[in-house]
Amino acid sequence: MKDISRILVIDDEESMRDSCNQVLSKDGHRVDTAENGMVGLEKIKTFKPDLVLVDLKMPGISGMEVLEKVNVIDPTIVAVVITGYANLESAIHAFKRGAYDFLPKPFTPDELRIIIKRGLERRKLILKSIALEQEKESMRKFFITMVSHQLCSPLATVQQNLEIILDGIVGDVPEKQEKLLRRARESISSLLTLIKDWLDLSKIETGKLVETFESLSLVPLLQETIESLRPLAQERNITLTLHRDDGDIPMINGDLQSLQQLFTNLISNAIKFNHQGGQVNITLQERDSYLEIKISDTGIGIAENDLPFIFDEFHRVRGDETQTVPGTGLGLSIARKIAEAHSASITVESRVGEGSMFTVHFPRD
């Protein structure tokens, strides 16, 4: 069965409404009319048209106002302007307010049919695009669920079994086998980290990672994050130091878990890309209208041509000194997205061979 298109004609001239009704009804469309903008807007809510014909010059609410409100009620409705005062300026204003096409009065039935046909084809494309986007979103959610349950769980089980074997719980492990098993464990660990980062990135993009905002103090948050990363720093004899202003530091409005991840990503990078025996300094200062956190290291630094891309997803700085550093290339991208969700910003300064400094600016609560 062929779908019947709904068309609403909004015009203060009764003869125009009747003429459009006769032509379009004869072509098999379902047509309704309104004598002014106010009545037209009410009928849009109940009649739910696919396309509206809107006269620009009407008493009360003008056609321009109707166009703006139609877009708010349902942005998928195609609006076509009909007017006896057609000029370039009014056409531009109408297009800016969401009009799809422009039909100057007087017009013939065939001209009306052509413009209606184009408008309804546009409506079908809009609805098809929305349906495809919804299907894409549904597939993305399904894939996230599949990755979470079908990949993470068995990989975690394999990793646990490798730990049991390497700890000698089930018997001694010859040296050659131990090397292979440790390499397998490291590969699985890297894969689990990649999956976790990808899932976190997906949650951020859907607004589900940064959800619970509350008044927070950055001092204990940074202290806890530093302590959790201290074993990693000690493996490379790297000193972690927190510097802060004396007195009370203002609170910020934020999500505790996601902020912990933001600073974990930045500080762990400062450790991993540092030299043996290097330093990482975390400085918390109060500025006029924001709080500033600087994370500086004495590491290998970032080349100038890499700086514009370091926050891109999966981007990793390539070089002899970074080949052995594990990572997914998502840590900085996730950090920036978390910062943006908190109305904060991240900037970076770096010189090759001298180190890098990442600065986060948070608005005060």
N, C-alpha and C positions, 0 to 999 in steps of 0.2 A: 504494500500500500504506500502510495506517494505521500510524503510528509507535506502538510499544508503550512505554508509560511504565514506568520502573523505580521501584519503591517499596520502601524498607527499613523494617522495623518493629523498633524497639529497645525491648524491654520484658522485665522479669525474670519476668513471669507467662506461663507456657506457654499457658494458655487464651486469654489476650489475643492472643498472637502467632498462634495457630491461627485464632482467629475473624477477625482482620483479614486473614490470608492467604486464607481461604476466600472472604470477601466480595470482596476486591480481585482475586483471581485469576479469579473468576467474571465480573467486569466486564472482563476482558481485559488486566489489568495484569500485568507480570512482578514477582513479589514475592519478597523474601528476608527472613529474620528473624535477629535477634541477641538472645541472652539477657542481655547486659549491655553497658555502654558501651564497654569495651575491645574486645570482639568486634565491636561495631557500627562503631567507628572503623576497624578493619582492613577490614571488608567495604565501607565507603564507598570505600576506595581501589581495591578490585578490582571491586566490583559497579557503582560509579559511578551511584548513584541520581539520579533527578530530584527525588524528594521523600523525606524521612525522617519517620517518626512516632517521637517520642522520649518515653519515660516519664521524669518528673522524679525519682521516688523509686526508685533502683536501688542495689544494693550495689556497692562499688568506686567507679568514676567516676560521679558524679551526672549527671542529665540536663542540668543547667546547664553543667557542664564539657563535655559532649558537644556542646551547642549552640555553644559558643565554638570548639571544635576543628573542627566541621563548617564553620564560616565561614572558617577558615584553610585547610582542605583544598580547598574549592571554594565560594566565596561565592555561586555561582548556584544551589546546592541549596536547595530550599525546605524549611524545617523546621516541623513542626507538633507541638506539645506535647500529649501525652495523659496525664492524671493523675487520680487519685482524690482528690487534696488540692488541688483548685482553689480559689484565692482571689485577690483583687485584687493582693495583694503579690507572690505567686509569678508571676502573669501579667505584671506589670510587669517583674520581673527577667528573665523568659524573653524578652520582647520586646526588652529592652536587649541581650540576648545573641544576637539574630538570629532569634528565632522569628517565623514569619509569622502563625500562628494558634494557637488554644487549644481543645482538645476535652476537656471534663471526663468522667471515667468515672462511671457506666456510660453508654454511648451506643448508639444503634440503628444497624443497617447503613445506613439512609438518611442519618442524621446523618454517618456516616463518609464516605459517598459524596459528600455535599455539600461537606464540608471538603476532600476529596481533589480534587474537580473545581476548586474555587477555587484550591487550591494549585498544581495543574498549569497552570492558566491564568496564574497569576502567574509560573511558571517559563518559559512561552512568551514572556511579555512581557519578562522579563529577558534571555532569549537573543536576542530580536528587537532589543532596545535595544543589546545588545553588537554584534550584526551591523551595525546601522545606524551605530554609532560607528566600527567598523572600516572600513566603506565610506566614511564621512566622512573618516577619516584617510587612506585610500588616495587619495581624490579630492584631498585637500589636498596630499599628496606629489606627485601627478601635476601639479597646478597649479603648485607651486613649481618643478618641473623644467621645465615649459613656459615659465614666466616667465623662468627663468634662461637657457634656450637659445634660445627662440623670440622673445623680446622684447629681451633685453639685447644679444645679438650684432648684430642689424641696427641697433639704435639707436646702438651704439658705432661701427659702420661709418659711419653717416650723420654722426655727430659728427666722426669723423676726416676725412671728406671735406670737411666744412665748414671745419675747421681748415686744410686744404690750400688751399682757395679763399681764405679770409680772409688767409692768409699771403702771397698773391700768387704762389704757386708755378706756378699754371696761367695766370697773366695778371693784369693790373690789374683791380680791382673798382671800378666807379663807386660814389660815396658813397651814393646811395639804395639800391642793392642791398646794399652793405656793412651798412647799418643793419638791413635785413631779415634778412640772413644771421646777424648777431650775435644778433638776437632769437631766431631759430630755434635757434641753438646754445645759448643760455641756457635755452630751453624744454626741449630735449633733455637738457641737463645736469640740470635739475630733475627730469625724469622718471626719469632713471637713478638719481639720488639717492633718489627715492621707492621705486623698485624694490629698490635695495640695502637701504634701511632696512626695507622690508617683509620681504625675505628674511632679514635678520638677526633680526628679531622672530620669525619663524617658527622659525628655528634655536634661538633662546633658549627658546621654548616647548616644543621637543622635546628640549631639553638638549644640543644639538649645537654651540652657539656657545662655551660655556664648558666645555671638556673637559679640558685639560691643566693641572693644578695643580702648581706648583713654588714653592720659596722665592724671593721676588723682593724687590728693593730699589725702593722707590717714587721715590727721588731720581733715578736715571738715567732712569726711565720718564717722570717728569714733565718732566725737562730735554729729552728727545727730543720729547715731545709739544709742548712750548712752541716749540721751534725749528721744528718742522714747520708751526706756525700763525703764526709770526712774519711771513711775507710777507702774510698776510691782515690782520694787525694793522697792518703798515706802510702798507697801502693807505689806512687810515683814521687814520693817525698815532696809534695807540693803543700805549701802553707795556705790555709784558708783563714781570712781575717775579716771580721765585720766591724766597720767604723760607722758611728752614728752621732748625730747632734746630741748635746747634753739637753736635759729637760724632756718634757712630754712631746712625743711625736703625734701629730693629729691622726685621727682615724681615717680610713677610706671605706668606701662602700664596695664590697666585692664578694666573690664566691671563693671560699677557702680552698677547696680541693683543686680548682682550676688554677688559682694563683700559685699554689704549691708546685703544680706542674710547670707553670711558666718559669719560675725561678730555678726549678730543678733542671729544666732544659738549658737555661742560660749558664748556670754555674757548672753543670757537668760538661758542657762544651768548653768552658774556660779551663777545666781540668784536663780533658782529653786532648785538647790542641795546645797544651802547654809543654814546656821543656821539663825534663827531670830536675827536681829541686827548685822549680819555679814558684811563683806567687799568684794568688787570686785574691783581690781585694774587693769587698762588697761595701759600698758606701751609701748610707741612707741620710738624706738631708731634706730639710724643709725649705721650700721656696715660697714666693709670694702667694701663689694660688694653687700650688701643687706640691707633691712629694716627688723627690728625685732619687732613683736608685741606680747607682753606677756599678757595673760588674766589669772589672779590668783584670787582665792577665798579662803575664810576661811570656806569652807563647809565640807561635810561629807567625801569627798575623795573617791578614787576608789581602790578596793582591787587589789593586785598585779596580781592575776590570771585572773582578768577581763581586765587588761590593753591591752593585745594583740588583744582584740576583740572589743574594744569600737567603732572603725570606721566601723565595719561590719554592713550591712543593717539589721534593725530590732533588733539589739542587745541592750538590756537594762540591766543595773546593777540591780540585784535583792537583796533586803534586806528590813528590817523593815522600814528604813527611806526613801526608794524610792517608796514604795507601793502607796502612795497618790500623787506622783508627776506625772502630766499628761505628755504624750509624745508618740511618734510613734516609737522611736528607729531608725529614719532615719536622724535626725538632724546632727549628727557628720559625717555620711556617705556622706551626701550632702555637708557639709563643706569641707571635704577632697577632694571630686571630683572637687569642685569649685577651691580650692587651686591648685590642679594639673593642671587644665585648664589654670591657670595663671603662670605655672612653679614655683609654690611656694610649700612649705611643711608645715605640721603640726606635732608637737611632743607634748607629754604629760608627765608630771611628777605628781605623786600623792601619798599621804599617807593617809590612813584611819584615819578619825577624825581630820585631820589637813588641808585638802583642796587639790585643784588641780591647776596646771598651764599648760595652753595650749600655745604653742609658734608657731607663724606663721612667716616663713621667705619668704620675697618677693625679687626677683631680682630687682635692681634699673633700672629705665627706661633708 
